């Protein structure tokens, strides 16, 4: 495959999108929700490889599942109020 994520390399959002095989809007959503830490350089995000590696770790997946379940619970509670 050849697409190895290097811990200390710096990636653009487009490179991150390609590495993770996700859409540009998903990368932006991750950045907005601070699931990926990044720095803005010249108005564009730069993402360290270790952030991308952290994102695909099992711990982050567990956090995302918990976040989803909490959101789902709040939505169900709101719907039940109707």
PDB file with SEQRES, HELIX, SHEET and CRYST1 records, atoms N, CA, C and O in Angstrom:
SEQRES   1 A   82  UNK UNK UNK UNK UNK UNK UNK UNK UNK UNK UNK UNK UNK          
SEQRES   2 A   82  UNK UNK UNK UNK UNK UNK UNK UNK UNK UNK UNK UNK UNK          
SEQRES   3 A   82  UNK UNK UNK UNK UNK UNK UNK UNK UNK UNK UNK UNK UNK          
SEQRES   4 A   82  UNK UNK UNK UNK UNK UNK UNK UNK UNK UNK UNK UNK UNK          
SEQRES   5 A   82  UNK UNK UNK UNK UNK UNK UNK UNK UNK UNK UNK UNK UNK          
SEQRES   6 A   82  UNK UNK UNK UNK UNK UNK UNK UNK UNK UNK UNK UNK UNK          
SEQRES   7 A   82  UNK UNK UNK UNK                                              
HELIX    1 AA1 UNK A   13  UNK A   20  1                                   8    
HELIX    2 AA2 UNK A   24  UNK A   32  1                                   9    
HELIX    3 AA3 UNK A   49  UNK A   55  1                                   7    
HELIX    4 AA4 UNK A   58  UNK A   81  1                                  24    
SHEET    1 AA1 3 UNK A  10  UNK A  11  0                                        
SHEET    2 AA1 3 UNK A  44  UNK A  48 -1                                        
SHEET    3 AA1 3 UNK A  39  UNK A  41 -1                                        
CRYST1    1.000    1.000    1.000  90.00  90.00  90.00 P 1           1          
ATOM      1  N   UNK A   1       0.830  -1.192   0.000  1.00  0.00           N  
ATOM      2  CA  UNK A   1       0.000   0.000   0.000  1.00  0.00           C  
ATOM      3  C   UNK A   1       0.873   1.254   0.000  1.00  0.00           C  
ATOM      4  O   UNK A   1       0.651   2.149  -0.815  1.00  0.00           O  
ATOM      5  N   UNK A   2       1.863   1.340   0.896  1.00  0.00           N  
ATOM      6  CA  UNK A   2       2.798   2.437   0.865  1.00  0.00           C  
ATOM      7  C   UNK A   2       2.373   3.689   1.599  1.00  0.00           C  
ATOM      8  O   UNK A   2       3.188   4.599   1.758  1.00  0.00           O  
ATOM      9  N   UNK A   3       1.139   3.778   2.051  1.00  0.00           N  
ATOM     10  CA  UNK A   3       0.663   4.954   2.770  1.00  0.00           C  
ATOM     11  C   UNK A   3       0.871   4.782   4.268  1.00  0.00           C  
ATOM     12  O   UNK A   3      -0.077   4.550   5.018  1.00  0.00           O  
ATOM     13  N   UNK A   4       2.125   4.898   4.693  1.00  0.00           N  
ATOM     14  CA  UNK A   4       2.433   4.764   6.105  1.00  0.00           C  
ATOM     15  C   UNK A   4       2.333   6.132   6.755  1.00  0.00           C  
ATOM     16  O   UNK A   4       2.872   7.110   6.238  1.00  0.00           O  
ATOM     17  N   UNK A   5       1.650   6.202   7.878  1.00  0.00           N  
ATOM     18  CA  UNK A   5       1.522   7.462   8.609  1.00  0.00           C  
ATOM     19  C   UNK A   5       2.739   7.596   9.511  1.00  0.00           C  
ATOM     20  O   UNK A   5       2.977   6.759  10.382  1.00  0.00           O  
ATOM     21  N   UNK A   6       3.501   8.651   9.294  1.00  0.00           N  
ATOM     22  CA  UNK A   6       4.711   8.888  10.077  1.00  0.00           C  
ATOM     23  C   UNK A   6       4.366   9.812  11.243  1.00  0.00           C  
ATOM     24  O   UNK A   6       3.819  10.899  11.056  1.00  0.00           O  
ATOM     25  N   UNK A   7       4.695   9.360  12.435  1.00  0.00           N  
ATOM     26  CA  UNK A   7       4.320  10.060  13.669  1.00  0.00           C  
ATOM     27  C   UNK A   7       4.725  11.537  13.672  1.00  0.00           C  
ATOM     28  O   UNK A   7       3.942  12.383  14.103  1.00  0.00           O  
ATOM     29  N   UNK A   8       5.918  11.858  13.205  1.00  0.00           N  
ATOM     30  CA  UNK A   8       6.406  13.245  13.276  1.00  0.00           C  
ATOM     31  C   UNK A   8       6.254  14.032  11.979  1.00  0.00           C  
ATOM     32  O   UNK A   8       6.721  15.167  11.882  1.00  0.00           O  
ATOM     33  N   UNK A   9       5.609  13.438  10.991  1.00  0.00           N  
ATOM     34  CA  UNK A   9       5.378  14.155   9.732  1.00  0.00           C  
ATOM     35  C   UNK A   9       4.194  15.113   9.903  1.00  0.00           C  
ATOM     36  O   UNK A   9       3.350  14.935  10.782  1.00  0.00           O  
ATOM     37  N   UNK A  10       4.157  16.123   9.049  1.00  0.00           N  
ATOM     38  CA  UNK A  10       3.072  17.103   9.073  1.00  0.00           C  
ATOM     39  C   UNK A  10       2.222  16.883   7.822  1.00  0.00           C  
ATOM     40  O   UNK A  10       2.747  16.788   6.713  1.00  0.00           O  
ATOM     41  N   UNK A  11       0.909  16.803   8.011  1.00  0.00           N  
ATOM     42  CA  UNK A  11      -0.009  16.503   6.911  1.00  0.00           C  
ATOM     43  C   UNK A  11      -1.029  17.618   6.724  1.00  0.00           C  
ATOM     44  O   UNK A  11      -1.400  18.300   7.680  1.00  0.00           O  
ATOM     45  N   UNK A  12      -1.477  17.795   5.493  1.00  0.00           N  
ATOM     46  CA  UNK A  12      -2.573  18.721   5.188  1.00  0.00           C  
ATOM     47  C   UNK A  12      -3.898  17.990   5.409  1.00  0.00           C  
ATOM     48  O   UNK A  12      -3.910  16.784   5.652  1.00  0.00           O  
ATOM     49  N   UNK A  13      -4.993  18.710   5.327  1.00  0.00           N  
ATOM     50  CA  UNK A  13      -6.302  18.052   5.465  1.00  0.00           C  
ATOM     51  C   UNK A  13      -6.534  17.095   4.292  1.00  0.00           C  
ATOM     52  O   UNK A  13      -7.131  16.033   4.468  1.00  0.00           O  
ATOM     53  N   UNK A  14      -6.065  17.466   3.101  1.00  0.00           N  
ATOM     54  CA  UNK A  14      -6.236  16.586   1.927  1.00  0.00           C  
ATOM     55  C   UNK A  14      -5.445  15.292   2.109  1.00  0.00           C  
ATOM     56  O   UNK A  14      -5.940  14.210   1.794  1.00  0.00           O  
ATOM     57  N   UNK A  15      -4.218  15.403   2.617  1.00  0.00           N  
ATOM     58  CA  UNK A  15      -3.408  14.202   2.856  1.00  0.00           C  
ATOM     59  C   UNK A  15      -4.041  13.339   3.947  1.00  0.00           C  
ATOM     60  O   UNK A  15      -4.055  12.112   3.847  1.00  0.00           O  
ATOM     61  N   UNK A  16      -4.563  13.987   4.984  1.00  0.00           N  
ATOM     62  CA  UNK A  16      -5.231  13.261   6.075  1.00  0.00           C  
ATOM     63  C   UNK A  16      -6.446  12.516   5.541  1.00  0.00           C  
ATOM     64  O   UNK A  16      -6.680  11.358   5.886  1.00  0.00           O  
ATOM     65  N   UNK A  17      -7.211  13.193   4.698  1.00  0.00           N  
ATOM     66  CA  UNK A  17      -8.389  12.580   4.064  1.00  0.00           C  
ATOM     67  C   UNK A  17      -7.989  11.325   3.301  1.00  0.00           C  
ATOM     68  O   UNK A  17      -8.643  10.288   3.417  1.00  0.00           O  
ATOM     69  N   UNK A  18      -6.928  11.416   2.531  1.00  0.00           N  
ATOM     70  CA  UNK A  18      -6.468  10.273   1.743  1.00  0.00           C  
ATOM     71  C   UNK A  18      -5.935   9.144   2.615  1.00  0.00           C  
ATOM     72  O   UNK A  18      -6.193   7.970   2.347  1.00  0.00           O  
ATOM     73  N   UNK A  19      -5.195   9.498   3.650  1.00  0.00           N  
ATOM     74  CA  UNK A  19      -4.637   8.474   4.545  1.00  0.00           C  
ATOM     75  C   UNK A  19      -5.734   7.698   5.269  1.00  0.00           C  
ATOM     76  O   UNK A  19      -5.659   6.477   5.407  1.00  0.00           O  
ATOM     77  N   UNK A  20      -6.758   8.426   5.730  1.00  0.00           N  
ATOM     78  CA  UNK A  20      -7.839   7.793   6.497  1.00  0.00           C  
ATOM     79  C   UNK A  20      -8.954   7.272   5.605  1.00  0.00           C  
ATOM     80  O   UNK A  20      -9.858   6.575   6.066  1.00  0.00           O  
ATOM     81  N   UNK A  21      -8.881   7.619   4.311  1.00  0.00           N  
ATOM     82  CA  UNK A  21      -9.923   7.217   3.351  1.00  0.00           C  
ATOM     83  C   UNK A  21     -11.311   7.687   3.804  1.00  0.00           C  
ATOM     84  O   UNK A  21     -12.274   6.922   3.848  1.00  0.00           O  
ATOM     85  N   UNK A  22     -11.367   8.983   4.137  1.00  0.00           N  
ATOM     86  CA  UNK A  22     -12.613   9.624   4.548  1.00  0.00           C  
ATOM     87  C   UNK A  22     -12.814  10.875   3.696  1.00  0.00           C  
ATOM     88  O   UNK A  22     -11.907  11.288   2.974  1.00  0.00           O  
ATOM     89  N   UNK A  23     -13.988  11.471   3.777  1.00  0.00           N  
ATOM     90  CA  UNK A  23     -14.270  12.667   2.980  1.00  0.00           C  
ATOM     91  C   UNK A  23     -13.643  13.907   3.622  1.00  0.00           C  
ATOM     92  O   UNK A  23     -13.293  13.913   4.802  1.00  0.00           O  
ATOM     93  N   UNK A  24     -13.517  14.943   2.815  1.00  0.00           N  
ATOM     94  CA  UNK A  24     -13.003  16.229   3.299  1.00  0.00           C  
ATOM     95  C   UNK A  24     -13.902  16.774   4.408  1.00  0.00           C  
ATOM     96  O   UNK A  24     -13.411  17.325   5.393  1.00  0.00           O  
ATOM     97  N   UNK A  25     -15.217  16.622   4.248  1.00  0.00           N  
ATOM     98  CA  UNK A  25     -16.144  17.133   5.266  1.00  0.00           C  
ATOM     99  C   UNK A  25     -15.981  16.384   6.588  1.00  0.00           C  
ATOM    100  O   UNK A  25     -16.162  16.970   7.655  1.00  0.00           O  
ATOM    101  N   UNK A  26     -15.644  15.106   6.529  1.00  0.00           N  
ATOM    102  CA  UNK A  26     -15.403  14.342   7.758  1.00  0.00           C  
ATOM    103  C   UNK A  26     -14.142  14.846   8.458  1.00  0.00           C  
ATOM    104  O   UNK A  26     -14.120  14.977   9.682  1.00  0.00           O  
ATOM    105  N   UNK A  27     -13.096  15.127   7.688  1.00  0.00           N  
ATOM    106  CA  UNK A  27     -11.871  15.687   8.280  1.00  0.00           C  
ATOM    107  C   UNK A  27     -12.205  17.005   8.972  1.00  0.00           C  
ATOM    108  O   UNK A  27     -11.777  17.240  10.102  1.00  0.00           O  
ATOM    109  N   UNK A  28     -12.967  17.862   8.300  1.00  0.00           N  
ATOM    110  CA  UNK A  28     -13.334  19.163   8.876  1.00  0.00           C  
ATOM    111  C   UNK A  28     -14.177  18.984  10.141  1.00  0.00           C  
ATOM    112  O   UNK A  28     -14.020  19.725  11.110  1.00  0.00           O  
ATOM    113  N   UNK A  29     -15.063  18.001  10.120  1.00  0.00           N  
ATOM    114  CA  UNK A  29     -15.882  17.724  11.300  1.00  0.00           C  
ATOM    115  C   UNK A  29     -15.000  17.266  12.463  1.00  0.00           C  
ATOM    116  O   UNK A  29     -15.199  17.697  13.599  1.00  0.00           O  
ATOM    117  N   UNK A  30     -14.035  16.402  12.185  1.00  0.00           N  
ATOM    118  CA  UNK A  30     -13.088  15.949  13.217  1.00  0.00           C  
ATOM    119  C   UNK A  30     -12.327  17.127  13.809  1.00  0.00           C  
ATOM    120  O   UNK A  30     -12.122  17.194  15.021  1.00  0.00           O  
ATOM    121  N   UNK A  31     -11.909  18.056  12.955  1.00  0.00           N  
ATOM    122  CA  UNK A  31     -11.178  19.233  13.419  1.00  0.00           C  
ATOM    123  C   UNK A  31     -12.073  20.132  14.271  1.00  0.00           C  
ATOM    124  O   UNK A  31     -11.662  20.614  15.326  1.00  0.00           O  
ATOM    125  N   UNK A  32     -13.293  20.349  13.801  1.00  0.00           N  
ATOM    126  CA  UNK A  32     -14.239  21.212  14.518  1.00  0.00           C  
ATOM    127  C   UNK A  32     -14.567  20.645  15.895  1.00  0.00           C  
ATOM    128  O   UNK A  32     -14.677  21.389  16.869  1.00  0.00           O  
ATOM    129  N   UNK A  33     -14.723  19.323  15.971  1.00  0.00           N  
ATOM    130  CA  UNK A  33     -15.059  18.671  17.250  1.00  0.00           C  
ATOM    131  C   UNK A  33     -13.820  18.331  18.067  1.00  0.00           C  
ATOM    132  O   UNK A  33     -13.903  17.698  19.119  1.00  0.00           O  
ATOM    133  N   UNK A  34     -12.677  18.761  17.563  1.00  0.00           N  
ATOM    134  CA  UNK A  34     -11.391  18.558  18.236  1.00  0.00           C  
ATOM    135  C   UNK A  34     -11.048  17.084  18.452  1.00  0.00           C  
ATOM    136  O   UNK A  34     -10.378  16.727  19.422  1.00  0.00           O  
ATOM    137  N   UNK A  35     -11.517  16.233  17.538  1.00  0.00           N  
ATOM    138  CA  UNK A  35     -11.115  14.825  17.563  1.00  0.00           C  
ATOM    139  C   UNK A  35      -9.704  14.683  17.022  1.00  0.00           C  
ATOM    140  O   UNK A  35      -8.991  13.736  17.353  1.00  0.00           O  
ATOM    141  N   UNK A  36      -9.308  15.640  16.180  1.00  0.00           N  
ATOM    142  CA  UNK A  36      -7.926  15.723  15.701  1.00  0.00           C  
ATOM    143  C   UNK A  36      -7.422  17.107  16.091  1.00  0.00           C  
ATOM    144  O   UNK A  36      -8.062  18.112  15.781  1.00  0.00           O  
ATOM    145  N   UNK A  37      -6.288  17.163  16.765  1.00  0.00           N  
ATOM    146  CA  UNK A  37      -5.667  18.450  17.077  1.00  0.00           C  
ATOM    147  C   UNK A  37      -4.847  18.873  15.873  1.00  0.00           C  
ATOM    148  O   UNK A  37      -4.176  18.058  15.240  1.00  0.00           O  
ATOM    149  N   UNK A  38      -4.914  20.172  15.566  1.00  0.00           N  
ATOM    150  CA  UNK A  38      -4.179  20.689  14.419  1.00  0.00           C  
ATOM    151  C   UNK A  38      -3.777  22.129  14.678  1.00  0.00           C  
ATOM    152  O   UNK A  38      -4.324  22.788  15.562  1.00  0.00           O  
ATOM    153  N   UNK A  39      -2.829  22.605  13.909  1.00  0.00           N  
ATOM    154  CA  UNK A  39      -2.426  24.007  13.950  1.00  0.00           C  
ATOM    155  C   UNK A  39      -2.741  24.622  12.610  1.00  0.00           C  
ATOM    156  O   UNK A  39      -2.632  23.972  11.571  1.00  0.00           O  
ATOM    157  N   UNK A  40      -3.136  25.887  12.642  1.00  0.00           N  
ATOM    158  CA  UNK A  40      -3.396  26.591  11.393  1.00  0.00           C  
ATOM    159  C   UNK A  40      -2.130  27.334  10.988  1.00  0.00           C  
ATOM    160  O   UNK A  40      -1.555  28.091  11.770  1.00  0.00           O  
ATOM    161  N   UNK A  41      -1.714  27.102   9.764  1.00  0.00           N  
ATOM    162  CA  UNK A  41      -0.542  27.766   9.215  1.00  0.00           C  
ATOM    163  C   UNK A  41      -0.972  28.398   7.897  1.00  0.00           C  
ATOM    164  O   UNK A  41      -1.374  27.702   6.965  1.00  0.00           O  
ATOM    165  N   UNK A  42      -0.884  29.715   7.830  1.00  0.00           N  
ATOM    166  CA  UNK A  42      -1.293  30.398   6.595  1.00  0.00           C  
ATOM    167  C   UNK A  42      -2.747  30.144   6.243  1.00  0.00           C  
ATOM    168  O   UNK A  42      -3.095  30.070   5.064  1.00  0.00           O  
ATOM    169  N   UNK A  43      -3.599  30.008   7.248  1.00  0.00           N  
ATOM    170  CA  UNK A  43      -5.029  29.799   7.014  1.00  0.00           C  
ATOM    171  C   UNK A  43      -5.410  28.365   6.702  1.00  0.00           C  
ATOM    172  O   UNK A  43      -6.584  28.074   6.470  1.00  0.00           O  
ATOM    173  N   UNK A  44      -4.431  27.457   6.692  1.00  0.00           N  
ATOM    174  CA  UNK A  44      -4.726  26.051   6.423  1.00  0.00           C  
ATOM    175  C   UNK A  44      -4.265  25.194   7.596  1.00  0.00           C  
ATOM    176  O   UNK A  44      -3.274  25.496   8.261  1.00  0.00           O  
ATOM    177  N   UNK A  45      -5.004  24.127   7.829  1.00  0.00           N  
ATOM    178  CA  UNK A  45      -4.650  23.233   8.929  1.00  0.00           C  
ATOM    179  C   UNK A  45      -3.452  22.372   8.588  1.00  0.00           C  
ATOM    180  O   UNK A  45      -3.282  21.932   7.451  1.00  0.00           O  
ATOM    181  N   UNK A  46      -2.619  22.138   9.602  1.00  0.00           N  
ATOM    182  CA  UNK A  46      -1.515  21.190   9.512  1.00  0.00           C  
ATOM    183  C   UNK A  46      -1.677  20.214  10.669  1.00  0.00           C  
ATOM    184  O   UNK A  46      -1.836  20.618  11.820  1.00  0.00           O  
ATOM    185  N   UNK A  47      -1.635  18.945  10.354  1.00  0.00           N  
ATOM    186  CA  UNK A  47      -1.934  17.891  11.325  1.00  0.00           C  
ATOM    187  C   UNK A  47      -0.713  16.994  11.488  1.00  0.00           C  
ATOM    188  O   UNK A  47      -0.160  16.502  10.504  1.00  0.00           O  
ATOM    189  N   UNK A  48      -0.298  16.786  12.725  1.00  0.00           N  
ATOM    190  CA  UNK A  48       0.831  15.888  12.982  1.00  0.00           C  
ATOM    191  C   UNK A  48       0.393  14.439  12.796  1.00  0.00           C  
ATOM    192  O   UNK A  48      -0.736  14.071  13.121  1.00  0.00           O  
ATOM    193  N   UNK A  49       1.292  13.638  12.275  1.00  0.00           N  
ATOM    194  CA  UNK A  49       1.004  12.226  12.060  1.00  0.00           C  
ATOM    195  C   UNK A  49       0.556  11.526  13.333  1.00  0.00           C  
ATOM    196  O   UNK A  49      -0.303  10.646  13.285  1.00  0.00           O  
ATOM    197  N   UNK A  50       1.132  11.909  14.484  1.00  0.00           N  
ATOM    198  CA  UNK A  50       0.745  11.248  15.734  1.00  0.00           C  
ATOM    199  C   UNK A  50      -0.729  11.501  16.073  1.00  0.00           C  
ATOM    200  O   UNK A  50      -1.357  10.682  16.745  1.00  0.00           O  
ATOM    201  N   UNK A  51      -1.283  12.628  15.614  1.00  0.00           N  
ATOM    202  CA  UNK A  51      -2.711  12.900  15.823  1.00  0.00           C  
ATOM    203  C   UNK A  51      -3.568  11.962  14.976  1.00  0.00           C  
ATOM    204  O   UNK A  51      -4.611  11.486  15.424  1.00  0.00           O  
ATOM    205  N   UNK A  52      -3.124  11.706  13.765  1.00  0.00           N  
ATOM    206  CA  UNK A  52      -3.857  10.792  12.878  1.00  0.00           C  
ATOM    207  C   UNK A  52      -3.791   9.376  13.453  1.00  0.00           C  
ATOM    208  O   UNK A  52      -4.792   8.659  13.470  1.00  0.00           O  
ATOM    209  N   UNK A  53      -2.614   8.982  13.920  1.00  0.00           N  
ATOM    210  CA  UNK A  53      -2.453   7.656  14.523  1.00  0.00           C  
ATOM    211  C   UNK A  53      -3.305   7.516  15.780  1.00  0.00           C  
ATOM    212  O   UNK A  53      -3.891   6.463  16.030  1.00  0.00           O  
ATOM    213  N   UNK A  54      -3.368   8.585  16.566  1.00  0.00           N  
ATOM    214  CA  UNK A  54      -4.181   8.564  17.788  1.00  0.00           C  
ATOM    215  C   UNK A  54      -5.656   8.388  17.428  1.00  0.00           C  
ATOM    216  O   UNK A  54      -6.394   7.677  18.110  1.00  0.00           O  
ATOM    217  N   UNK A  55      -6.067   9.040  16.355  1.00  0.00           N  
ATOM    218  CA  UNK A  55      -7.465   8.979  15.928  1.00  0.00           C  
ATOM    219  C   UNK A  55      -7.897   7.561  15.581  1.00  0.00           C  
ATOM    220  O   UNK A  55      -9.035   7.177  15.848  1.00  0.00           O  
ATOM    221  N   UNK A  56      -7.005   6.786  14.991  1.00  0.00           N  
ATOM    222  CA  UNK A  56      -7.375   5.427  14.580  1.00  0.00           C  
ATOM    223  C   UNK A  56      -7.100   4.393  15.671  1.00  0.00           C  
ATOM    224  O   UNK A  56      -7.219   3.189  15.443  1.00  0.00           O  
ATOM    225  N   UNK A  57      -6.731   4.877  16.859  1.00  0.00           N  
ATOM    226  CA  UNK A  57      -6.480   3.949  17.964  1.00  0.00           C  
ATOM    227  C   UNK A  57      -7.796   3.468  18.563  1.00  0.00           C  
ATOM    228  O   UNK A  57      -8.809   4.158  18.450  1.00  0.00           O  
ATOM    229  N   UNK A  58      -7.803   2.308  19.191  1.00  0.00           N  
ATOM    230  CA  UNK A  58      -9.025   1.775  19.807  1.00  0.00           C  
ATOM    231  C   UNK A  58      -9.607   2.688  20.884  1.00  0.00           C  
ATOM    232  O   UNK A  58     -10.826   2.740  21.049  1.00  0.00           O  
ATOM    233  N   UNK A  59      -8.761   3.403  21.615  1.00  0.00           N  
ATOM    234  CA  UNK A  59      -9.251   4.295  22.677  1.00  0.00           C  
ATOM    235  C   UNK A  59     -10.142   5.397  22.109  1.00  0.00           C  
ATOM    236  O   UNK A  59     -11.180   5.723  22.685  1.00  0.00           O  
ATOM    237  N   UNK A  60      -9.738   5.959  20.990  1.00  0.00           N  
ATOM    238  CA  UNK A  60     -10.529   7.029  20.374  1.00  0.00           C  
ATOM    239  C   UNK A  60     -11.855   6.475  19.873  1.00  0.00           C  
ATOM    240  O   UNK A  60     -12.885   7.145  19.954  1.00  0.00           O  
ATOM    241  N   UNK A  61     -11.829   5.258  19.357  1.00  0.00           N  
ATOM    242  CA  UNK A  61     -13.072   4.632  18.897  1.00  0.00           C  
ATOM    243  C   UNK A  61     -14.047   4.482  20.061  1.00  0.00           C  
ATOM    244  O   UNK A  61     -15.237   4.763  19.916  1.00  0.00           O  
ATOM    245  N   UNK A  62     -13.547   4.042  21.215  1.00  0.00           N  
ATOM    246  CA  UNK A  62     -14.403   3.902  22.402  1.00  0.00           C  
ATOM    247  C   UNK A  62     -15.004   5.246  22.791  1.00  0.00           C  
ATOM    248  O   UNK A  62     -16.185   5.332  23.128  1.00  0.00           O  
ATOM    249  N   UNK A  63     -14.181   6.298  22.743  1.00  0.00           N  
ATOM    250  CA  UNK A  63     -14.655   7.644  23.083  1.00  0.00           C  
ATOM    251  C   UNK A  63     -15.745   8.088  22.103  1.00  0.00           C  
ATOM    252  O   UNK A  63     -16.742   8.687  22.505  1.00  0.00           O  
ATOM    253  N   UNK A  64     -15.549   7.792  20.827  1.00  0.00           N  
ATOM    254  CA  UNK A  64     -16.535   8.169  19.810  1.00  0.00           C  
ATOM    255  C   UNK A  64     -17.846   7.424  20.027  1.00  0.00           C  
ATOM    256  O   UNK A  64     -18.919   8.009  19.882  1.00  0.00           O  
ATOM    257  N   UNK A  65     -17.773   6.143  20.371  1.00  0.00           N  
ATOM    258  CA  UNK A  65     -18.980   5.352  20.639  1.00  0.00           C  
ATOM    259  C   UNK A  65     -19.721   5.921  21.841  1.00  0.00           C  
ATOM    260  O   UNK A  65     -20.943   6.066  21.809  1.00  0.00           O  
ATOM    261  N   UNK A  66     -18.984   6.244  22.903  1.00  0.00           N  
ATOM    262  CA  UNK A  66     -19.622   6.848  24.095  1.00  0.00           C  
ATOM    263  C   UNK A  66     -20.290   8.157  23.740  1.00  0.00           C  
ATOM    264  O   UNK A  66     -21.412   8.422  24.172  1.00  0.00           O  
ATOM    265  N   UNK A  67     -19.609   8.984  22.953  1.00  0.00           N  
ATOM    266  CA  UNK A  67     -20.149  10.272  22.539  1.00  0.00           C  
ATOM    267  C   UNK A  67     -21.428  10.079  21.726  1.00  0.00           C  
ATOM    268  O   UNK A  67     -22.412  10.789  21.930  1.00  0.00           O  
ATOM    269  N   UNK A  68     -21.409   9.120  20.808  1.00  0.00           N  
ATOM    270  CA  UNK A  68     -22.585   8.829  19.989  1.00  0.00           C  
ATOM    271  C   UNK A  68     -23.748   8.361  20.866  1.00  0.00           C  
ATOM    272  O   UNK A  68     -24.878   8.818  20.695  1.00  0.00           O  
ATOM    273  N   UNK A  69     -23.474   7.456  21.799  1.00  0.00           N  
ATOM    274  CA  UNK A  69     -24.538   6.931  22.660  1.00  0.00           C  
ATOM    275  C   UNK A  69     -25.130   8.026  23.539  1.00  0.00           C  
ATOM    276  O   UNK A  69     -26.340   8.045  23.767  1.00  0.00           O  
ATOM    277  N   UNK A  70     -24.294   8.942  24.036  1.00  0.00           N  
ATOM    278  CA  UNK A  70     -24.792  10.058  24.836  1.00  0.00           C  
ATOM    279  C   UNK A  70     -25.674  10.972  23.998  1.00  0.00           C  
ATOM    280  O   UNK A  70     -26.726  11.419  24.456  1.00  0.00           O  
ATOM    281  N   UNK A  71     -25.250  11.246  22.779  1.00  0.00           N  
ATOM    282  CA  UNK A  71     -26.040  12.086  21.880  1.00  0.00           C  
ATOM    283  C   UNK A  71     -27.379  11.417  21.576  1.00  0.00           C  
ATOM    284  O   UNK A  71     -28.425  12.064  21.610  1.00  0.00           O  
ATOM    285  N   UNK A  72     -27.340  10.129  21.281  1.00  0.00           N  
ATOM    286  CA  UNK A  72     -28.557   9.378  20.987  1.00  0.00           C  
ATOM    287  C   UNK A  72     -29.513   9.436  22.170  1.00  0.00           C  
ATOM    288  O   UNK A  72     -30.716   9.627  21.990  1.00  0.00           O  
ATOM    289  N   UNK A  73     -28.983   9.271  23.378  1.00  0.00           N  
ATOM    290  CA  UNK A  73     -29.804   9.317  24.595  1.00  0.00           C  
ATOM    291  C   UNK A  73     -30.484  10.677  24.735  1.00  0.00           C  
ATOM    292  O   UNK A  73     -31.671  10.749  25.054  1.00  0.00           O  
ATOM    293  N   UNK A  74     -29.728  11.767  24.496  1.00  0.00           N  
ATOM    294  CA  UNK A  74     -30.314  13.110  24.611  1.00  0.00           C  
ATOM    295  C   UNK A  74     -31.409  13.317  23.569  1.00  0.00           C  
ATOM    296  O   UNK A  74     -32.437  13.925  23.864  1.00  0.00           O  
ATOM    297  N   UNK A  75     -31.197  12.818  22.361  1.00  0.00           N  
ATOM    298  CA  UNK A  75     -32.201  12.971  21.307  1.00  0.00           C  
ATOM    299  C   UNK A  75     -33.465  12.203  21.668  1.00  0.00           C  
ATOM    300  O   UNK A  75     -34.571  12.722  21.512  1.00  0.00           O  
ATOM    301  N   UNK A  76     -33.313  10.972  22.149  1.00  0.00           N  
ATOM    302  CA  UNK A  76     -34.479  10.159  22.556  1.00  0.00           C  
ATOM    303  C   UNK A  76     -35.232  10.857  23.673  1.00  0.00           C  
ATOM    304  O   UNK A  76     -36.462  10.896  23.667  1.00  0.00           O  
ATOM    305  N   UNK A  77     -34.496  11.412  24.637  1.00  0.00           N  
ATOM    306  CA  UNK A  77     -35.162  12.144  25.745  1.00  0.00           C  
ATOM    307  C   UNK A  77     -35.953  13.342  25.228  1.00  0.00           C  
ATOM    308  O   UNK A  77     -37.063  13.604  25.691  1.00  0.00           O  
ATOM    309  N   UNK A  78     -35.381  14.068  24.269  1.00  0.00           N  
ATOM    310  CA  UNK A  78     -36.088  15.212  23.701  1.00  0.00           C  
ATOM    311  C   UNK A  78     -37.340  14.767  22.949  1.00  0.00           C  
ATOM    312  O   UNK A  78     -38.400  15.378  23.086  1.00  0.00           O  
ATOM    313  N   UNK A  79     -37.218  13.714  22.163  1.00  0.00           N  
ATOM    314  CA  UNK A  79     -38.362  13.205  21.405  1.00  0.00           C  
ATOM    315  C   UNK A  79     -39.457  12.725  22.354  1.00  0.00           C  
ATOM    316  O   UNK A  79     -40.641  12.942  22.096  1.00  0.00           O  
ATOM    317  N   UNK A  80     -39.070  12.079  23.445  1.00  0.00           N  
ATOM    318  CA  UNK A  80     -40.045  11.585  24.400  1.00  0.00           C  
ATOM    319  C   UNK A  80     -40.812  12.718  25.092  1.00  0.00           C  
ATOM    320  O   UNK A  80     -41.922  12.495  25.575  1.00  0.00           O  
ATOM    321  N   UNK A  81     -40.247  13.914  25.149  1.00  0.00           N  
ATOM    322  CA  UNK A  81     -40.929  15.068  25.744  1.00  0.00           C  
ATOM    323  C   UNK A  81     -42.121  15.508  24.889  1.00  0.00           C  
ATOM    324  O   UNK A  81     -43.078  16.095  25.393  1.00  0.00           O  
ATOM    325  N   UNK A  82     -42.045  15.210  23.576  1.00  0.00           N  
ATOM    326  CA  UNK A  82     -43.119  15.602  22.673  1.00  0.00           C  
ATOM    327  C   UNK A  82     -44.317  14.787  22.984  1.00  0.00           C  
ATOM    328  O   UNK A  82     -45.356  14.946  22.343  1.00  0.00           O  
TER     329      UNK A  82                                                      
END                                                                             
